[in-house]
């Protein structure tokens, strides 16, 4: 988690690292999409990015139950086909 946060933080100000950081998140989205569809995969990846940021900034981590509830809700979302 710390390595990913370091990469994303550095990529925010270094264009040379931006494509590497984007590839990292895009690949996670692609892996998830194969199982849950593209929209849910993108939302899940965005949630995980936020959860990672939360973990980096707070002394108390999110509970496993909180993460599980959020991901279950995301994965239960209907695919809209981009509408």
MOWO-V968307 format. One record per residue. N is the residue number from 1. RES is the residue in one letter. SS is DSSP state (A for helix, B for strand, O for the rest). PSI is psi in whole degrees, -180 to 180 (* if undefined). Layout:
((N | RES | SS | PSI) (N | RES | SS | PSI))
This chain:
((1 | X | O | -41) (2 | X | A | -37) (3 | X | A | -41) (4 | X | A | -44) (5 | X | A | -42) (6 | X | A | -43) (7 | X | A | -48) (8 | X | A | -42) (9 | X | A | -46) (10 | X | A | -38) (11 | X | A | -25) (12 | X | O | -26) (13 | X | O | -4) (14 | X | O | 106) (15 | X | A | -28) (16 | X | A | -29) (17 | X | A | -16) (18 | X | A | -43) (19 | X | A | -35) (20 | X | A | -46) (21 | X | A | -40) (22 | X | A | -40) (23 | X | A | -39) (24 | X | A | -51) (25 | X | A | -36) (26 | X | A | -39) (27 | X | A | -40) (28 | X | A | -45) (29 | X | A | -44) (30 | X | A | -43) (31 | X | A | -45) (32 | X | A | -40) (33 | X | A | -33) (34 | X | A | -20) (35 | X | A | -31) (36 | X | A | 1) (37 | X | O | 157) (38 | X | A | -40) (39 | X | A | -49) (40 | X | A | -37) (41 | X | A | -44) (42 | X | A | -43) (43 | X | A | -41) (44 | X | A | -43) (45 | X | A | -41) (46 | X | A | -43) (47 | X | A | -46) (48 | X | A | -37) (49 | X | A | -46) (50 | X | A | -39) (51 | X | A | -38) (52 | X | A | -42) (53 | X | A | -43) (54 | X | A | -47) (55 | X | A | -35) (56 | X | A | -27) (57 | X | A | -17) (58 | X | O | 146) (59 | X | O | -34) (60 | X | O | 120) (61 | X | O | 160) (62 | X | O | 145) (63 | X | O | 156) (64 | X | A | -38) (65 | X | A | -42) (66 | X | A | -44) (67 | X | A | -43) (68 | X | A | -45) (69 | X | A | -45) (70 | X | A | -46) (71 | X | A | -37) (72 | X | A | -42) (73 | X | A | -43) (74 | X | A | -46) (75 | X | A | -17) (76 | X | A | -8) (77 | X | O | 143) (78 | X | O | 146) (79 | X | O | 134) (80 | X | O | -6) (81 | X | O | 26) (82 | X | O | 9) (83 | X | O | *))
